[in-house]
Amino acid sequence: MTVLGPGTQADLLSPEAVADPYPLLAELREHDPVHWSERYRSWFVTRYADVDAALRDPRFSSDRISPYRRARLDGPDADPGVRAAFGVLEDWMVFKDPPDHTRLRKLLSRAFTPRAVERMRPRIAEIADGLLADLGPEADLIGEYAYPLTSSVVAELLGVPRADRSRFKDWSDRITGLVFGGMGDPDRHADGADGMAELTAYLGALVQQHERDPADDLLTALIRARDAGDALSHDEVVATGVLLLFAGHETTTNLIGNGILALLRHPAEAPDAPGTVEELLRWDGPAKTIARLMATDVELGGRTLGRGERVFLCPAAANRDPAVFPDPDRLDVSRRPGRQLGFGIGLHYCLGAPLARLEASIAIPAALHRFPQLRLTEDPLSWHPVLLSRGLLRLPVVTT
């Protein structure tokens, strides 16, 4: 690859970079670690030290939906459906700064403590075993295994009826471009808005049902927190349900899919070693970039990141920084675990990280041990063409 010089534009949505972003990210990290992209009107930050520091710095604000909505969607010509969809996103905890972020995170944190998550281990293993038993000699491990496993877990956590769970795949796929930055698709906002409207309507009805018939699930807990005066509005209950149903499976689906692929391509690496999940998160995790909006001017790497400018912090680049990880492009599950940034760091460290780790630690070795002859039927594979996440569209395999 040509070294990036002054004025050279990096495109993380080029076909080559979507298929394998790591060569381009390495070029940026070495030669232009705080890179301005004219195409995306955004900064890309790729060195570990810079990404780590920025994730802890409140001047790199998570509140990027409200400014966009005010600037682009409050006018008379804005699509009302898109405006409504961004209104839901605006209530997501991940797009808020303190104190609102602190309030919402406190309400949810009790459901995701390591002890609470560990109680789910038998049920996750049961779901994984059932899905694997249903696989035929040819299968798509995303659509038939990773996605239904993770969506079932979060749906059960929230209290979504089993009969309704198949509907979430379509809604999730449509919302992905809205949330994760599929900038090459001109229709992503309209299609994502339609999916968001349908999912929000479904969750609103489910909230009403839980108000009439409380259950032992997270949605009832959110409703009770609202009614107990914990400053949680009805819209925030619905929006939080949407967030959990979307983010609660999307990231973990990609972690499981990417992880199985990595181990198929590196069969000498043990799928159930103590450090396997951490190394898979580091080597090819589901978080390609994390978006922030500058709350004020900040000097970084000799550049001035101006107030109001968008920044993509790149864990995928930071996690392969040779200044932190020896021989970073080598997958090594015996690597000393530690400082990978696959779940972020600081105030916005992924609340669902304990659950995602548990699901991956069960699902990945379960598939590889059950089908020791598992192998790919396609290569190269197709990946979601988005900026923020890294995940496979399909993982086609033969099981025997």
Beta strands, then each sheet from edge to edge (+ up, - down):
strand 1: 34-37
strand 2: 42-45
strand 3: 60-61
strand 4: 138-140
strand 5: 290-294
strand 6: 298-300
strand 7: 303-305
strand 8: 310-313
strand 9: 375-376
strand 10: 396-398
sheet 1: 1+ 2- 8- 5+ 3-
sheet 2: 4+ 10- 9+
sheet 3: 6+ 7-
end
